[in-house]
Amino acid sequence: MTRLTLAVRLFLAALPPVTRRAWGWDLTTGILAGCYQGCVWTFVLRIARADLGATDRQMAFIMVAPAAGYIFATVWARQMEGRAKLPFVYWTWMVARGAFLLTPLLSSREQFVALVCLTPLIFSVSTPAYTAVMKDIYPDAVRGRCMSIVRVAAQGVALAVALLAGRVLDAGVGFRAMFFVGGVFGVLSAWSFSRVPVSETQPSTEPRVSTFAFLRDTVGILGRNAGYRWFCASVFVYGFGNLVASTIYPIYLVDRFHVSNTQVANLQNIGALVTIAGFFVWGSFLDRRGPLLTVLLCVAIVCIQPVCYALAGNMTLIYVAAAAGGLAMSGIDIGYLNTTLLFAEPGRAAQYQALHSSLFGIRGTIAPFCAIPLMQAIGPRSAFWLALAIMVAGVALQVLSNLHYRRSTTARAMRPV
């Protein structure tokens, strides 16, 4: 650990001062966001199902909400064109995360579900702008490692907070008080990110196109950019299967294993510990080998999860699934964003991210509502195997995406100058 700490310090010391300052505020934001995550989102699904008796349909709505807002990502990107991106991020975070300050006022299951669904819808507005900010503050050669270190800190804090919060909840403290505390940390994380130094945005001299023309141009990226088209196709198919399985996971845990808040926290912490290790691995790997290979390996690892759930007779394999998910999601977190930046044309990172997010919104809105009737028709275990088959098809498309990128890169390199 001493050598690792020294390596991190030397890496950060070599960064330009403005990058190091931006990283410092990004790190602070990550720590505060980790507190928010550990207090709130670790327990949302378990509380909804076990404590409040949320129906299968309500659980599906909760799973859909984080994706539904992204359907409109292209519209948000259009509104950000030629404007400073940072305010779109921190004001959105302020409202979305601060909404949990209202938790003590909740008096019914329906209100809880409505709040939990509303906050990610609002949060989704920030995604295209966040991608542009990451492009602005971190040079390409070090972005993977800078983002990874921030996420290591965030996951470490989330782990510790979830460990404590789970035991506090099981000791009798109501979730309303816990979620209120999480909302405070959420607001502070938004304020912290507002301090990140970014380049001054120059007003655009080009005439602003209509929203319809912008949408048409954004969709046209799939026709113009073959590499990005393959990447989006693979992520869409893999992600659809993963979302089908992920919708069933919390229902299965409560109905089959009757998990407690402490067990949920333990699952969260196993995933978080492996995620922390994964960020150290994937950040360096991404900077050396590129985001496409990073994503390919990670989506293959995620396929371990539905296998574990399908075969689990007790919680042992569920813990293995949590570890696999933690390892993979750390690479996917930074891999998706950096793949988008890899393919994006200069100055169009937010638009490319908007397209990626919109596709996520489409599959994320449809998949959970397919998952529930599928689970009811064939049972959760069979549904896990079907979800796995879809995910493997997505991995195969990811292989094709990598091969296409390598061929196109080789062809460009061989062209005469």
C-alpha positions in Angstrom: 0.0 0.0 0.0 2.9 2.3 0.7 4.3 1.9 -2.8 0.9 2.4 -4.2 0.4 5.6 -2.2 3.8 6.9 -3.3 3.0 6.1 -6.9 -0.3 8.1 -6.7 1.5 11.0 -5.0 4.2 11.1 -7.7 1.5 10.9 -10.4 -0.5 13.7 -9.0 2.7 15.8 -8.4 3.5 15.6 -12.1 0.1 17.0 -13.2 -0.1 20.6 -14.3 -1.2 22.9 -11.4 -4.6 23.7 -13.0 -5.3 20.0 -13.5 -4.2 19.2 -10.0 -6.5 21.9 -8.6 -9.5 20.6 -10.6 -8.7 17.1 -9.4 -8.7 18.3 -5.8 -12.3 19.7 -6.1 -13.3 16.6 -8.1 -11.9 14.4 -5.3 -13.8 16.4 -2.7 -17.0 16.0 -4.7 -16.4 12.3 -4.9 -16.0 11.9 -1.2 -19.2 13.8 -0.4 -21.0 11.9 -3.2 -19.8 8.7 -1.6 -21.4 9.7 1.7 -24.6 10.4 -0.1 -24.5 7.1 -1.9 -23.8 5.2 1.2 -26.7 6.8 3.1 -29.3 6.6 0.4 -28.9 4.4 -2.7 -27.4 1.4 -1.0 -30.8 0.8 0.7 -33.4 2.2 -1.6 -34.4 -1.1 -3.3 -34.4 -3.1 -0.1 -36.5 -0.6 1.8 -38.9 -0.3 -1.0 -39.5 -4.0 -1.2 -39.0 -5.3 2.4 -40.1 -2.3 4.6 -42.7 -0.6 2.4 -44.0 -3.6 0.4 -43.5 -2.1 -3.0 -45.2 -4.1 -5.8 -43.4 -5.8 -8.7 -44.6 -2.9 -10.9 -43.4 -0.3 -8.5 -40.0 -2.0 -8.3 -39.9 -1.9 -12.1 -40.6 1.8 -12.1 -37.7 2.4 -9.6 -35.4 0.4 -11.9 -36.7 2.4 -15.0 -36.3 5.8 -13.5 -32.5 6.1 -13.7 -32.7 5.3 -17.4 -35.9 7.1 -18.5 -34.5 10.6 -18.1 -31.6 9.8 -20.5 -34.0 9.4 -23.3 -34.1 13.2 -23.5 -30.3 13.5 -23.2 -30.0 14.8 -26.8 -32.5 17.6 -25.9 -30.4 18.5 -22.9 -27.2 18.5 -25.0 -29.0 20.9 -27.5 -29.7 23.3 -24.7 -26.0 23.3 -23.6 -24.6 24.1 -27.0 -22.3 27.1 -26.9 -22.9 27.5 -23.1 -20.9 26.8 -20.0 -21.3 23.2 -19.1 -20.4 23.3 -15.4 -23.6 25.0 -14.1 -25.7 22.3 -15.9 -23.9 19.8 -13.7 -23.9 21.3 -10.3 -27.4 22.8 -10.3 -28.9 19.5 -11.5 -27.0 17.7 -8.8 -28.1 20.2 -6.2 -31.8 19.6 -7.0 -31.6 15.9 -7.6 -29.6 15.0 -4.5 -31.1 17.7 -2.4 -34.5 16.2 -3.0 -33.8 13.6 -0.3 -34.0 16.5 2.3 -37.8 16.0 1.8 -37.7 12.4 3.0 -39.0 13.2 6.5 -42.2 14.5 4.9 -43.0 11.2 3.2 -46.0 9.4 4.6 -46.8 6.6 2.1 -45.2 4.0 -0.1 -46.4 5.8 -3.2 -44.6 9.0 -2.1 -41.4 7.1 -1.5 -41.5 5.5 -4.9 -42.3 8.9 -6.5 -39.3 10.6 -4.9 -36.9 7.7 -5.7 -38.1 7.8 -9.3 -38.0 11.6 -9.7 -34.4 12.2 -8.4 -32.6 10.2 -11.1 -34.8 11.7 -13.8 -33.5 15.1 -12.8 -29.9 13.9 -12.3 -29.8 12.6 -15.9 -29.9 16.2 -17.3 -26.3 16.6 -16.1 -24.7 13.7 -18.0 -23.8 15.3 -21.4 -22.4 18.4 -19.6 -20.4 16.2 -17.1 -18.7 14.4 -20.0 -17.7 17.7 -21.5 -16.3 18.9 -18.2 -14.2 15.8 -17.8 -12.9 16.4 -21.3 -12.0 19.9 -20.4 -10.3 19.4 -17.0 -8.2 16.3 -17.7 -5.7 15.7 -20.5 -6.4 12.5 -22.5 -3.1 10.8 -21.4 -4.0 10.9 -17.6 -7.8 11.1 -17.6 -8.3 7.4 -16.8 -6.1 7.5 -13.7 -7.4 10.9 -12.5 -11.0 9.7 -12.7 -10.1 6.4 -11.1 -8.4 7.9 -8.1 -11.5 10.0 -7.5 -13.8 7.0 -7.7 -11.6 5.0 -5.4 -12.1 7.6 -2.8 -15.8 7.8 -3.5 -16.3 4.1 -3.3 -14.2 3.8 -0.1 -16.3 6.4 1.6 -19.5 4.8 0.3 -18.3 1.5 1.7 -17.6 2.9 5.2 -20.8 4.9 5.3 -23.0 2.0 4.1 -21.4 -0.3 6.7 -22.4 2.1 9.4 -25.7 3.1 8.0 -26.9 -0.5 7.5 -26.3 -1.2 11.2 -27.9 2.0 12.3 -31.0 1.2 10.2 -31.2 -2.3 11.6 -30.9 -0.8 15.1 -34.2 1.0 14.6 -33.3 4.4 13.2 -35.9 5.2 10.4 -34.8 5.5 6.8 -36.3 9.0 6.6 -33.6 10.4 9.0 -30.9 8.5 7.2 -32.0 9.7 3.8 -32.2 13.3 5.1 -28.5 13.0 6.1 -27.7 11.7 2.7 -29.5 14.6 1.1 -27.2 17.0 3.1 -24.1 15.3 1.7 -25.7 15.4 -1.8 -26.1 19.1 -1.7 -22.5 19.6 -0.5 -21.2 17.4 -3.3 -23.0 19.7 -5.8 -21.5 22.8 -4.2 -18.0 21.2 -4.3 -18.2 20.4 -8.0 -19.2 24.0 -8.7 -15.6 25.0 -7.6 -13.9 22.9 -10.3 -11.9 25.3 -12.6 -12.9 24.9 -16.2 -11.9 26.7 -19.4 -13.9 29.8 -20.2 -16.6 29.1 -22.8 -16.4 31.3 -25.8 -19.8 32.3 -27.2 -20.5 30.4 -30.4 -20.5 32.5 -33.6 -22.3 29.9 -35.5 -26.1 30.2 -35.8 -27.9 27.8 -33.5 -29.8 25.1 -35.3 -33.3 24.1 -34.4 -33.9 21.3 -31.9 -35.2 19.0 -34.6 -32.1 19.6 -36.8 -29.9 19.0 -33.8 -31.7 15.7 -33.0 -31.4 14.6 -36.6 -27.7 15.4 -36.7 -27.1 13.5 -33.4 -28.9 10.4 -34.6 -26.9 10.8 -37.9 -23.7 10.1 -35.9 -24.6 6.4 -36.0 -24.6 6.6 -39.8 -21.4 8.7 -40.1 -19.3 7.1 -37.5 -19.1 3.3 -38.0 -16.9 2.7 -35.0 -19.2 4.4 -32.6 -22.2 2.7 -34.2 -20.7 -0.7 -33.4 -19.9 0.4 -29.9 -23.4 1.6 -29.3 -24.9 -1.5 -30.7 -22.9 -3.8 -28.4 -23.6 -1.7 -25.3 -27.3 -1.6 -26.1 -27.6 -5.4 -26.4 -25.4 -6.2 -23.5 -27.0 -3.5 -21.4 -30.5 -4.7 -22.2 -29.8 -8.2 -20.8 -28.0 -6.8 -17.8 -30.9 -4.5 -17.0 -33.4 -7.4 -17.2 -31.3 -9.3 -14.7 -30.7 -6.3 -12.5 -34.4 -5.6 -12.2 -34.9 -9.1 -10.8 -31.9 -9.2 -8.5 -33.3 -7.2 -5.6 -36.7 -8.8 -5.8 -35.1 -12.3 -5.7 -32.9 -11.3 -2.8 -35.8 -10.2 -0.7 -38.3 -12.9 -1.7 -35.8 -15.8 -1.8 -33.2 -14.9 0.8 -35.0 -12.3 3.0 -32.0 -10.1 3.2 -31.6 -7.6 6.0 -30.2 -4.0 5.7 -26.9 -5.3 7.1 -26.7 -8.0 4.4 -27.5 -5.4 1.8 -24.7 -3.2 3.2 -22.3 -6.2 3.2 -23.1 -6.8 -0.5 -22.5 -3.1 -1.2 -19.2 -3.2 0.7 -17.9 -6.3 -1.1 -18.7 -4.6 -4.4 -17.2 -1.4 -3.2 -13.9 -3.0 -2.1 -13.5 -4.8 -5.4 -14.5 -1.6 -7.2 -11.7 0.3 -5.4 -9.2 -2.3 -6.5 -10.7 -2.3 -10.0 -10.2 1.4 -10.4 -6.5 1.1 -9.7 -6.4 -1.7 -12.3 -8.6 -0.2 -15.0 -7.4 3.4 -14.8 -3.9 2.4 -15.7 -5.0 -0.2 -18.1 -7.3 2.3 -19.9 -4.5 4.8 -20.3 -2.2 2.1 -21.7 -4.5 -0.1 -23.8 -7.4 2.1 -24.5 -11.1 2.3 -23.5 -12.5 -0.2 -26.0 -10.6 -3.1 -24.7 -11.3 -2.0 -21.2 -15.1 -2.1 -21.9 -14.9 -5.5 -23.6 -13.2 -7.1 -20.7 -15.6 -5.5 -18.2 -18.8 -6.5 -19.9 -17.5 -10.1 -20.1 -16.9 -10.0 -16.4 -20.5 -8.8 -15.7 -21.8 -12.0 -17.3 -20.7 -13.8 -14.1 -23.5 -12.1 -12.2 -26.6 -13.8 -13.7 -24.8 -17.2 -13.5 -24.2 -16.7 -9.8 -27.8 -15.8 -9.1 -29.1 -18.7 -11.2 -27.0 -21.2 -9.3 -27.2 -19.7 -5.8 -28.5 -21.9 -3.1 -27.4 -19.5 -0.4 -25.8 -16.1 -0.1 -22.2 -17.3 -1.0 -22.6 -17.0 -4.8 -24.5 -13.7 -4.3 -21.4 -12.3 -2.7 -19.3 -13.6 -5.7 -21.7 -11.8 -8.0 -21.3 -8.6 -6.0 -17.5 -8.9 -6.4 -17.7 -9.5 -10.1 -20.1 -6.6 -10.5 -17.8 -4.3 -8.6 -14.7 -5.2 -10.6 -16.5 -4.8 -13.9 -18.5 -1.6 -13.1 -15.3 0.3 -12.1 -14.0 -0.3 -15.6 -17.3 0.4 -17.3 -17.7 3.7 -15.4 -14.6 5.2 -16.9 -14.6 3.1 -20.0 -17.9 4.2 -21.4 -17.1 7.9 -21.0 -13.6 7.6 -22.4 -14.8 5.5 -25.4 -17.3 8.3 -26.2 -14.4 10.8 -26.0 -12.3 8.5 -28.2 -14.9 8.6 -31.1 -16.2 12.1 -30.6 -15.2 14.9 -33.0 -13.6 17.9 -31.4 -16.1 20.1 -29.5 -18.9 17.5 -29.8 -18.3 15.4 -26.7 -21.6 16.4 -25.1 -23.5 15.5 -28.3 -21.9 12.1 -28.5 -22.5 11.4 -24.8 -26.1 12.5 -25.3 -26.6 9.9 -28.0 -25.0 7.2 -25.8 -27.2 8.3 -22.9 -30.4 8.4 -25.0 -29.8 4.8 -26.1 -29.3 3.9 -22.5 -32.6 5.6 -21.7 -34.4 3.6 -24.3 -33.1 0.2 -23.2 -33.4 1.1 -19.6 -37.0 2.1 -19.9 -38.0 -1.1 -21.8 -35.9 -3.8 -20.1 -37.3 -3.6 -16.6 -40.9 -3.8 -17.8 -39.9 -6.9 -19.8 -38.1 -8.3 -16.8 -41.1 -8.5 -14.5 -43.5 -10.5 -16.8 -40.6 -12.6 -17.8 -39.8 -13.5 -14.2 -43.5 -14.2 -13.5 -43.8 -16.4 -16.7 -40.6 -18.6 -16.4 -39.4 -17.9 -12.9 -36.3 -15.9 -11.8 -33.7 -18.5 -12.3 -34.7 -19.2 -16.0 -34.9 -15.4 -16.5 -31.3 -15.1 -15.3 -30.2 -17.6 -18.0 -32.1 -15.8 -20.7 -30.6 -12.4 -19.6 -27.2 -14.1 -19.7 -27.7 -15.1 -23.4 -28.6 -11.6 -24.3 -25.5 -10.2 -22.5 -23.2 -12.7 -24.3 -24.6 -11.5 -27.6 -23.6 -8.0 -26.6 -20.1 -9.2 -25.7 -19.8 -10.7 -29.2 -20.8 -7.3 -30.7 -18.2 -5.7 -28.5 -15.5 -8.0 -30.0 -16.6 -6.8 -33.5 -16.4 -3.2 -32.3 -12.8 -3.7 -31.2 -11.9 -5.5 -34.5 -13.5 -2.7 -36.6 -11.6 0.0 -34.7 -8.3 -1.8 -35.1 -8.8 -2.3 -38.8 -9.9 1.4 -39.3 -6.9 2.6 -37.3 -4.5 0.5 -39.3 -6.0 1.7 -42.5 -5.6 5.3 -41.5 -2.0 4.7 -40.5 -1.2 3.2 -43.9 -2.6 6.0 -45.9 0.0 8.1 -47.7 0.5 11.6 -46.2 
